[in-house]
Amino acid sequence: MSKEQALLKTYTLGDIILKNRVVMAPLTRSRADNPGRVPTDLMAEYYSQRASAGLIITEGSQISERAVGYINTPGIHSKDQVEEWKKVTQAVHERGGRIFLQLWHVGRMSHPDFHNGELPLSASALNPNSQSYTPQGFKDTVDPKAMTIEEIKETIGDYGRSASNAMAAGMDGVEIHASNGYLLHQFFNRTSNIRTDEYGGSIGNRTKILFEVIDEVRKHVPENRIGVRLNPSLHGAFGMSLDEETIPGFEYIVKRLNDYKLAYLHLSEPFTDVTNVPGAEPNIAVHFRPLYKGTLIINSNFDRDKGNRVIEEGLADLVAYGKLFISNPDLVERFACDAKLNEWDQNTFYTPGPKGYTDYPMLGQEKPN
């Protein structure tokens, strides 16, 4: 009899028992196609289909109107949004699932088209030289507005209010999105933050906003229901690049996170090959596991075998899967019996409707050739 897969063992996450260690990663799917950016019944179906995951982390959800930067992405700042998220959490819980909501502010990755012509907000007025997915299609990003201290404080408050809203909607917890070149990440990095006040300059100053956000969120959510997501070696995407202070900056963050009793730290392996990139760390789990004392989730391009191996080697406690969960709603069951996996259709990642969203077959439902 073969031994039980590491991925399929239960795990105690704070005060929650997860039925396995397979996490559904946060995935922007652009199905909140309505003026209020509220979750839809289709979204409830999508998440409930994937409730066999040990933990679902929702797509990034805006903490305010100023946080918006992509079309048809849901928010968590209005009463209507809270009410519709309740349908999602209820559907997931009815199938025995656990779900955290990801709190999101895109910062300079947005576009004036989302803000009645006003500039998006960021740490500094530095254009990421990227593109924003607007209602009129992809448009070049612009120089953002450097946030005033008052705007920073207001945004920190938005994180707290949205976290409170998430819990009111029935979420099991929240994940603070401090990753992938979005607002909080823009403060960390010297290539996007040239401030000279208390939020710029030293590593301590540039990372200060994250800890202020955590402190605000934990007024509304127990610490052991709060996760933080980071992408230390992001390079060449979302306008981010690395320098000699990047990895030391993330080491500082990770060590300080030990002062909290968080649900987890969620780290991404590099999205691209950074082996020869100055200032990069190509092996994120290997590098950061010794620095963090709490629960560690790792993600980016893991399959079943690599996921089992990273847990067995003690480099992570949980593994998050993205694209594999898009095309395999029953990914856990497929891992359990080593079944063939459906292939994803990248053309439908961000398009409206059920196609490529809720119509991937479960085991036994595959159509014959």
Stockholm file with secondary structure:
# STOCKHOLM 1.0

chainA/1-369         MSKEQALLKTYTLGDIILKNRVVMAPLTRSRADNPGRVPTDLMAEYYSQRASAGLIITEGSQISERAVGYINTPGIHSKDQVEEWKKVTQAVHERGGRIFLQLWHVGRMSHPDFHNGELPLSASALNPNSQSYTPQGFKDTVDPKAMTIEEIKETIGDYGRSASNAMAAGMDGVEIHASNGYLLHQFFNRTSNIRTDEYGGSIGNRTKILFEVIDEVRKHVPENRIGVRLNPSLHGAFGMSLDEETIPGFEYIVKRLNDYKLAYLHLSEPFTDVTNVPGAEPNIAVHFRPLYKGTLIINSNFDRDKGNRVIEEGLADLVAYGKLFISNPDLVERFACDAKLNEWDQNTFYTPGPKGYTDYPMLGQEKPN
#=GR chainA/1-369 SS CCCCCGGGSCEEETTEEESCSEEECCCCCCCCCSTTCCCCHHHHHHHHHTTTSSEEEEEEEESSGGGCCSTTCCBSSSHHHHHHHHHHHHHHHHTTCCEEEEEECCGGGSCGGGTTTCCCEESSSCCCCCEEEETTEEEECCCCEECCHHHHHHHHHHHHHHHHHHHHTTCSEEEEECCTTSHHHHHHCTTTCCCCSTTSSSHHHHTHHHHHHHHHHTTTSCGGGEEEEECTTCCSSTTCCCCTTHHHHHHHHHHHHTTSCCSEEEEECCSSCCTTSTTCCSCHHHHHGGGCCSCEEEESSCCHHHHHHHHHTTSCSEEEESHHHHHCTTHHHHHHHTCCCCCCCGGGSSCSSSTTTTCSCCTTCCCCC
#=GC SS_cons         CCCCCGGGSCEEETTEEESCSEEECCCCCCCCCSTTCCCCHHHHHHHHHTTTSSEEEEEEEESSGGGCCSTTCCBSSSHHHHHHHHHHHHHHHHTTCCEEEEEECCGGGSCGGGTTTCCCEESSSCCCCCEEEETTEEEECCCCEECCHHHHHHHHHHHHHHHHHHHHTTCSEEEEECCTTSHHHHHHCTTTCCCCSTTSSSHHHHTHHHHHHHHHHTTTSCGGGEEEEECTTCCSSTTCCCCTTHHHHHHHHHHHHTTSCCSEEEEECCSSCCTTSTTCCSCHHHHHGGGCCSCEEEESSCCHHHHHHHHHTTSCSEEEESHHHHHCTTHHHHHHHTCCCCCCCGGGSSCSSSTTTTCSCCTTCCCCC
//
